[in-house]
Amino acid sequence: MRNSFVGAAVERREDLRFLRGRGEYVDDLAPRGLLHAVILRSAVAHGRLRAIDFSAALEIPGVHAVITAKDMPGGPPIIPMRLQPLPDFKPYEQPVIAADKVRYVGEPVAVVLADSPAIGEDALEAITVDIEALPAVTTRAAATKGDSLLFGPNSGNVALTFRAACGDAAAAFERAPYRRRESFRTQRHFGLTMEPRGLLAEWDAARGVLRVFGAAKVLFFNRRILAKQIGLPEEAIDMVENDVGGGFGARGEFYPEDFLIPFAARHIGRPVKWIEDRRENLMAMNHAREAEAEIEIACARDGTILGLRGHTYTDMGAYMRTNGAVGSRNVAQFMSGPYRIPNIDVDVTLFMTNKTPVGTYRGPGRFETDFFRERLFDMVAKDLGIDRVDFRRRNLVAESEMPYAIATINPFESKDQFDSGDYQITLDRCLTEFGWDEKSKLQGRLIDGRYHGIALGCFIEGGAAGPKESARLALNGDGSVTVYMGSSAVGQGVETVFAQIAADALEIPMDRIREVLHGSTAHVSDGYGAYHSRSVVMGGSALLDAAEKFRSAIRVAAANRLGCDAAAVKLGEETVSGPDGRSLKLAELAGISAEGAFLNKKHTYTYGAHAAHVTVDPKTGRVQVIDYVAVEDVGRIINPKTLKGQVIGSLVQGLGGAFMEHLVYDDQGQLLTGSLMDYLLPTASDFPNLRSVTLEMKPSPINPLGAKGAGEGGIIAAGGVMANAVANALASLGVEPRELPLSPPRVWALVNAAK
Amino acid sequence: MTTRFDVNGKPVEVTVEPRMTLADCLRHVLRLTGTHVGCEHGVCGACTVLVDGEAVRSCLMLAVQADGRQVTTVEGLSHDDDLTPLQKSFRKRHALQCGFCTPGMITTAHALLTEEPDCDADRVREVLSGNICRCTGYISIVEAVLDARSAYRKPGGGAA
């Protein structure tokens, strides 16, 4: 049977439980003897921790223990970086709990274990923390001035400067007939998940086994860290993935709580659960996106880009977290986007402040740097008198240049290249779908009190981070197959897409894939999880390898039973048969299992273009999106339904970043946006007019599926396209947005400043 | 305090602290974990349940306030054998990803369609704007709710 589940809009398996309230998220678990952890967090942004008095808390009935750094022999463990673990970052890594200093509002100071979260919160009120406040560092200027050092005299407030370079930028700028220098800024916001973080840990003292529920994203990596920190062999720790209410890069990294909760369970000898509340979530989950750019471009008079150089700066918050450097690295390395820029010299300086530490958020660094670049491009096209579509078209990397090497980043000597693509295709398709020529007639016009503007932008999206992924297939007693994956689910539908891939590879109906089990450390020997849009490419390719081995194993076992050559065994949907016509039911071979893997050091690059039409009300500063078209080529589509869901969903997150989401701090380092009344998220009435077109024109040559990582594309271009559309609408006033978000007050201020 | 109310058609009696929210009571006392808690300050809508047929944020209501009332959760709007027409529309339109906001979307949409089975897209958007979804971008949710309208119309047409 030849299947074609891959490519079909298969309805999701996950939905059957989610729609009926039968999902199982970590807070749904309630083992016997459960205690609840509540975390006391620093209310001071920067200070010396002198004393913690929790004697009154222990008097409260139902309070069982209060844990502080003093309970950890040898001091609190340090959380190591997962990605770009450079020695330069070591001094800035975070201890799991504050011992002598606090460095941001929200840093864990003590953990209360109580019979209920409510009693635990009562106990927080009874704890006295003596902190000697130090001057808070909240801006780049204060960080680089260095009057107040976060990490003492031996480590400055600047952790590192990465440099992305190719060609000879200095020479290119020297001979360039045209240059322009600009400054831009993106605001701090983050990958807020609807389900706050949570963990449940159980210590089985008799067996010496620690079980951690609520683990997500990179379970095997987190197990390695935890094993080392808590002094157990890795095999003594089970990390269990439950249903996960959204990831977006932020959830599932190793946070302080990922040590504190297992430690607490072992300490007290009872199961301990911690569920983050929303206020905690806003101050404790990784922040992202706070970046500034001072960049310069050099062009020939015909619009050919000759060079790009400059400095960028990223606010890392108080510590270097597990994947904290990724966004910064990407700001520099991917500033050129899908364009051919032969000479690049862009650096990025990572500085520390007394704010929540940062990590990745979907499209890390790319959202920021695409805003910088696409904004600059529209200014340049106007200067040179070149149509902005033509300017981009002239500079897009051509298919004939693939694989195309981009700027190398140092330190790390990280080289990268685009795998495949014809970037003109998605640009053309986007303009056609959008109706660019027709809508161009509206640009800048004032109709019924609103200015109309249109804009476009092109982007690339990286995917398929290596080095490896694992998959295992097992034949069940009823002849059905169970799929075990090292990839993790964060809500993106991996159970369905892996069932599609497995059914096609095994040439069986999809309902014979009984279950797709993923993430948890018990399922496969090793797993690398869900980040950098890697699950389909890495996990899917590992699954193809496992399927091949699984079919071979069935042939060999059947050949033994049928007394024939393995190569002569024919595999059917429910039976296997030999050349003499004798056959066996697959169920008779139950127990056969095969593990596969996929190794890969290269990245896939999805690419595309966005175009949008907005109106701006100059009296209120309100921007409305009238039409938005997102086109991308993902190489090979596994499930068009889930892919479209990823594109539109990430696009709306991008529009949230363009217009509303903003984590605001005051000069004392206090977070001013500590609730969803203050931290604004897009709602159902904000962006009703969005369209997406997904193509599979140019498969990736670096994996057997031909697939490319997808799901971040929607977010990456959104900031730049929206800012350019607003600039285009307000061109008659000379408004040039250089900063996000384009909130009504900011747009209103730009309009009024221009008048 | 002891309080009595109906949950999904069955009478329950619980003894809870006066400060316990209805959401926590449903989830942790009655173990109906389909109702989710996303913000505990009435903004995200994940905890929406029906109280006497009206969509209510169970994180902003105390359990003791439910005394004598009819409470319906997502479990009460579901069947073992098959999805309901509203749930089928959600699945067909891919109106959910991580599933965390979904129970609140289902209860909110059910309340809307029961009252206004002929509502238009703008009305659906207006009502759903009190429920935050971080995954889908909402377009598919609005389509799913519009698709499900026919199942809520009384035979012979007209609003219920």
Interface residues (C-beta under 8 A of the other chain):
Chain A: E11 R12 E14 D15 L16 R17 F18 L19 R20 G21 R22 G23 E24 Y25 D27 D28 A30 A118 L192 T193 M194 E195 P196 D243 V244 G245 G246 G247 F248 D277 R278 V490 G491 Q492 G493 K641 T642 K644 G645 I648 G649 S650 L651 V652 Q653 S675 L676 M677 L681 P682 T683 A684 S685 D686 F687 P688 L690
Chain B: E17 R19 M20 R27 H28 R31 L32 T33 G34 T35 H36 V37 G38 C39 E40 H41 V43 C44 A46 T73 V74 E75 S78 H79 L83 Q87 F90 R91 K92 H94 L96 Q97 C98 G99 F100 C101 T102 P103 I106 A121 V124 R125 E126 L128 S129 G130 N131 I132 C133 R134 C135 T136 G137 Y138 I139 S140 I141 V142
